[in-house]
Amino acid sequence: MKRVTIQDIADALGISRNTVSKAINNSGGLAEATRDRILKKAVEMGYKQFSYVSMLTDDALTEAGLRPSGGAREIALLTGSFFTQSNHFASLMVDCLMRELQRVGYTLKLHFVSPADMEALTLPPTFIKEEAAAILCIEMFDYAYDRMLCDLGLPLLFVDGPNKRDGSSLPADQLYMDNTTGITKLVGDMLGRGVRRIGFVGNYEHCQSFFERYTAFRTAMLLAGAPVEEDWCIPCNHAHLNAQTLAELARRGALPQMLLCANDFIALDVVQALAALGKTVPGDVLLAGFDDAPVSRLVVPALTTIHIHTQAMAFSAVQLLMTRMRDPDLDTRIIHTETELIYRESTAL
C-alpha cells in the first residue's frame, strides 16, 4: 500500500504543500476552517504521520485502543538534562506530548536521572515501576544505562540516544529527526557557491543525532570530491568550545570559509569565540547550526539552521508509545521525522 504524503493531500485539495504542512504541524497562520478541511482529508486518505486523537470522539479512542482500560497510566519521562529550562527543541516537543497523552488518558511525569544514578545503573528514586505504563527517554546518551532500561520489560521509546559508531543499537523503539537531508543540501549549496573550506564543530560521540550530522557532512564533502581538513573538525559540545583551537587556526591564517555546527548553541559559542579574535560572521566565516532554536532567529546575524518539526516528533512519539503498549511483540522501529533547511544571514544569503 502506497504511503500517503503531504504532497498527496495537497494535490487532492488543490492547495500548496506548505499549507498542508502548517495544518498537520499546527504551526499557525491558517483559518480554522482550512485546517479542519485539511485534517479531515488527511484522515480520509490514511495519512499516518500525525496524531488523529484531537479529531476522535471518546468512544472512538477507546475502540481504537488508545485509551487505557485500567492499570498504570503514567508515561515516565526519564532525562539526564534539564532541557525544559532552555531553548532546547525537546522543551517544545514535551509541551505537545503532554497535551496528546492527556487526551488519551495518560499523564507524563518527569524523572531526572542524576550522574550518580547513571554511574550506579540505578533508577531515580521518584520512579516507581508499577506506576509506569511506559518509559520515554530524552537526552539519555549513556549506552550502559539505556541498556539497563531495556531490561525492565516496559514499553520504551528513546528520542535520540547514544551514538552507534561501533554498530550497537538499543533493542527499543527510537525516534530521531532527519539529520542528513538538510546538511547534505547545505554542503552542496555551499560548494556550488565556491565555498570549499568547510569545517564541523561538535562532538560526534555525544549522541546519535550529532553522529548522523557529522557523517552527513563528511559524506557530502567526500562525494563532491571536496577535501576535509581535520583541523577544521572541532570535537566539542555547547559551553566547551576550545577557543584556542580557533585562535591557532586564525594565527596560521587557516580559518575555514564556513563552520557547520552540530546545534545552534554550539554555533552561538562559535560566534563569541570568533568575536574574541576580531572575526565576524558572515564577514570572515560563514556559520550554520541545527535545531532552529528560538534564539537562532534573535541573534545577530540571524543563524542559518535546520528546523526540527517538534510537533511532528511529539505526534510520532505518542503513536510509537501507544502501538508499543498495545502490541509489545512488534519489531522495534527507528523513525526519522522531516526537517527543513532555513537560510538566514549567517551564511550571507
C-alpha positions, 0 to 999 in steps of 0.5 A: 500500500502506497504511503500517503504524503503531504504532497498527496493531500495537497494535490487532492485539495488543490492547495500548496504543500506548505499549507498542508504542512502548517495544518498537520504541524499546527504551526499557525497562520491558517483559518480554522476552517482550512485546517479542519478541511485539511485534517479531515482529508488527511484522515480520509486518505490514511495519512499516518504521520500525525496524531488523529486523537484531537479529531476522535470522539471518546468512544472512538479512542477507546475502540481504537485502543488508545485509551487505557482500560485500567492499570498504570497510566503514567508515561515516565519521562526519564532525562539526564538534562534539564532541557525544559529550562532552555531553548532546547527543541525537546522543551517544545516537543514535551509541551505537545506530548503532554497535551496528546497523552492527556487526551488519551488518558495518560499523564507524563511525569518527569524523572531526572536521572542524576550522574550518580544514578547513571554511574550506579545503573540505578533508577531515580528514586521518584520512579516507581515501576508499577506506576509506569505504563511506559518509559520515554527517554530524552537526552539519555546518551549513556549506552550502559544505562539505556541498556539497563532500561531495556531490561525492565520489560516496559514499553520504551521509546528513546528520542535520540540516544547514544551514538552507534559508531561501533554498530550497537543499537538499543533493542527499543523503539527510537525516534530521531529527526532527519539529520542528513537531508538538510546538511547534505543540501547545505554542503552542496549549496555551499560548494556550488557557491565556491565555498570549499573550506568547510569545517564541523564543530561538535562532538560526534560521540555525544549522541546519535543525532550529532553522529548522523550530522557529522557523517552527513557532512563528511559524506557530502564533502567526500562525494563532491570530491571536496577535501576535509581538513581535520583541523577544521573538525572541532570535537566539542559540545555547547559551553566547551568550545576550545577557543584556542583551537580557533585562535591557532587556526586564525594565527596560521591564517587557516580559518575555514570559509564556513563552520557547520555546527552540530546545534545552534548553541554550539554555533552561538559559542562559535560566534563569541569565540570568533568575536574574541579574535576580531572575526565576524560572521558572515564577514570572515566565516560563514556559520550554520547550526541545527535545531532552529532554536528560538534564539537562532532567529534573535541573534545577530546575524540571524543563524542559518539552521535546520528546523526540527518539526517538534510537533511532528516528533511529539505526534510520532512519539505518542503513536510509537508509545501507544502501538508499543503498549498495545502490541509489545511483540512488534519489531522495534522501529527507528523513525526519522521525522522531516526537517527543513533547511532555513537560510538566514544571514549567517551564511550571507544569503 
